[in-house]
Amino acid sequence: MRRYPEDAWERAMKVQEVILRAMAKKITWWQAAEIIGLSDRSLRRWRGRYEQFGYDGLFDRRPGRPLPRMLLHLDVSSHQWFHDDRSYELIEVLDDATSGTYWAQWVEEQSTRPVIAALPSSTDVHL
């Protein structure tokens, strides 16, 4: 069996208990789904994984670490960046997972053109 964090073990134990109660018809699948916070359809999928893989099938398979470039934020901030009377807008493309900046540019006025120019060159995303 793979190693999982403590909270993953606790959740798997709870899911197992609820699935076993539903399989024994002590509660309905709808009630079991309510307890765990899933749809009844999703819970039946978890039941299938439990039947196929046993206790190991109850662990969440989603990656538990940040995925760079999975979610990018576009942020625009207006400010007097140079401590004089001029006001510029900083357009920045940020990575949600790493908090890294992929691209930034000061512009006098926000527009679509610099944003469109930034995305392909800054992220290397292939659509």
C-alpha positions, 0 to 999 in steps of 0.5 A: 500500500502506498504512503499517504498523509494522515488526513488522507487516511482519516478520510479513507476510513470515513469513506470506508465506514460509510460505504460499508453502511450503505452496502449493508443497507443501513443507510441509502446511497443518497444518505451516504453521499450526503455524509461524505459530501459527494453526489450519490453517483460519485459515491457509487464510483468510489464503491466500485474502486473499493470493491476492485482495489480494497482500502487502497481504492479509497484514497484521492488520486488527484495530485497533492502538489502544485501544478505549475502553469495549470492556473494563471492569473492576469493581474492589473494594478494602477499606481504611481510606480515611479513616485512622480505624477505619472500613473501607470498600470502594471499588467502581470501574468502570475502562476497560481502554483508557484506565485512566479511572474511569467510576464509583466509590463507597465502601460499607460492605459490597460488594453487587450493588445499587451495581454494578448502579446504576453500570453504565448511568449510568457507561458509557452502554452500550446493550445 
